[in-house]
Amino acid sequence: MSDAELVLRSTRVITPEGTRAATVTVSAGKITAVLPYDAEVPAAARLDDVGDHVLLPGLVDTHVHVNDPGRTDWEGFWTATRAAAAGGITTLIDMPLNSLPPTTTVDHLRIKQDVARDKAHIDVGFWGGALPDNVKDLRPLHDAGVFGFKAFLSPSGVDEFPHLDQDRLAQSLAEIAGFDGLLIVHAEDPHHLAAAPQHGGPRYADFLASRPRDAEDTAIASLVAQARRLNARVHVLHLSSSDALPLIRAARADGVRVTVETCPHYLTLTAEEVPDGASEFKCCPPIREAANQDLLWEALADGTVDCVVTDHSPATADLKTDDFATAWGGISGLQLSLSAVWTEARRRGHGLEDVVRWMSTRTAELVGLDGSKGAIAPGRDADFAVLAPDETFTVDPAGLQHRNRVTAYAGKTLYGVVKSTWLRGERIVADGEFTAPKGTLLARPQ
């Protein structure tokens, strides 16, 4: 401990062994020890005692649409990473769309990295994209450090990122399996979507009917079948349909390498509460009924659903029209995700240790960053969030750091106030005050 540069102390530190009073020492941006609470502090070290606030590992959000470059009026690296930092997130992995160009070649990856480099308040990594015509680009992108590949099984909503039919899915997945990469999939079946009633208009019930559960269930079944055949690694994005859970459980029991995420909006918002015309609640797959939500929580508790990520997908306010058929779909949730999930988790009897597992530990594991992120343990990066879990606040869109302050959480009272966020031993935000960007661009560990 004599070489410690920083010492953080709390009566409640969430560690892999549980929550305890502890002293955490930091040197050169890394955690060097987790010691008893009353450990002596070296004279040369700076002590930051956060009292009874909870010290937890910085969150790792593996599903974020930053949209930069190309659609920076929707979002950008400066605003997205500030919002993330304000919410206790210290690492995000950026989706290959809706930026222009999409991250589907190495050259496009370099363009995005150049844009992000000086704007990142937190650490940022990148997903690649799997398109019908870029199988030849997948291995070079993998070698260049992307964390895996995003694919859609139904139209993505943007012309420059077309979806994969079953034959193209098989080709891409075979290529990715050849170097043991990871394919992450928006799983909705286009044929089921086409067969569903498409009324348009402001009624949320009509929109919900247009994105039925069986579209998810069928797409997930086909993805699992391909993964089983190729012994490939696949990840189901933003699961909303609880009907798919038995299939996922059975596939895992058979040894299929499939992981699953869900999102704060599926866990905290319900179809019954969405007002007609309120397209700030629109996302695909959609927010479903309360009974469905209960089953998602059960699947989180038993480990069928691995992790919780935001799927932060913002747009300008003018694209959020009152017609659910034409409004841009996406929930902006980076800054509020921890508080939203914690509010509902505590109501259902879960603890902060569970939230950390879902939003930090398992997300770090998903992308291979569990050697450096996702836990307060020696050798990990000194990334922390300091949380007052029993304090509440009411969501005011004016207080959000997102570029477009449209939120489905407006007016909601949430538990859990993030007091400060730390990146590699440096406090990057405290009480709403930010430092200059200190984030690093990440590549997949080799």
Disulfide bonds with the S-S distance in Angstrom:
none
